Amino acid sequence: MIDSLYPREVDFAALDEIRKAALNGLPDDLADFLEGGAGTETTLRANRSAFERRVIRPRPMSGVSAPRTDTTFLGIPLSLPVLTAPFGGDGLFHKDGHLAVARANEAFGTVSIVPEAGTYSFEQVAEAAPKAARIAQLHPFEHFEQGARRIREAGYAALCVTVDCPTAGFRVRNRVNRFDPDMSRFAGNTAGEDTPDVAEMFSRLVAHGAPAWDWTRLAEATAECGLPWIAKGVLTAETAERAIEAGASAVVVSNHGGRQLDPAPASLDALPEVAAAVAGRVPIALDSGVRTGADVFLALALGADVVVLGRLAIYGLAVDGEAGVRRTLELLAEELRTLMILAGVGSLADFRASLVGAR
């Protein structure tokens, strides 16, 4: 006899419940920092609209009852086709920041992209959860080689290079709020000898005319780093091709969560073009706008191998640290598996574009 149709003894029963609790618990200016985008936030809205304009085409009587969600990404095993994003300032949302995120990922069998501008260093996160701290982010700045060496020595398997951030986006909410966060929360990787000062690092992001890298310089730097690298910030076939030519082992279709160029293409709208250009040569990740298991399903069907969670992971972190992120992953996995059963998708290898239609 079933006592209850739905679980009752849980703190959070749905992803949107986690989001609302997170935003309700944050100061207004920090909530705006989390939720806001660049410019008039056209790209921010487009990211959600791109998912909402698409539907999953059901396949009844498929015989699928226990779909598999395990996969690998750059040889890294995953229980779910999900990575968490390299969001900086993580200690603003919870004192344990990416330590908690990585521990949740490790417990669930997923992986963190550990940020350069995080509260904790690459080494600290790797020590806290070595099975999850497998990818680390760098920006193409002059300390790139030194950062890559630290990442390699800390045992990471790959670099994630953010290629769409030569300068910070024009983020109106932060300007209007005169947002002034504790910069130490971004300084976990800038506290050692021969590391850049955090204020100097961020001044480069907002200064126009600062030295900017091109693909040739990035190819030279990554060729010396001794690790495979991922190009994060790809929205066109041309950029995907240039990244692969420069030596990228994977690409992330991303508009930085709507926080950089505005207006820009929605990541999901850009995904088919990028997938066609890549043509299976390297794996593809997608971020920006992902909020549900249905969004993960649509991204996988349209050509992504994995998705990257930014704001969704932060909501979980903000409400309950490691347990909140773990609950977020549990709900995401439960919804994805439900949809795979309803659409007759037995494993990630069975995803294809014909599963998606237009509303």
Summary of the structure (lengths in Angstrom):
residues: 359
radius of gyration: 19.5
end to end distance: 39.5
largest distance: 68.5
contacts: 1261
relative contact order: 0.20
helix: 45%
strand: 13%
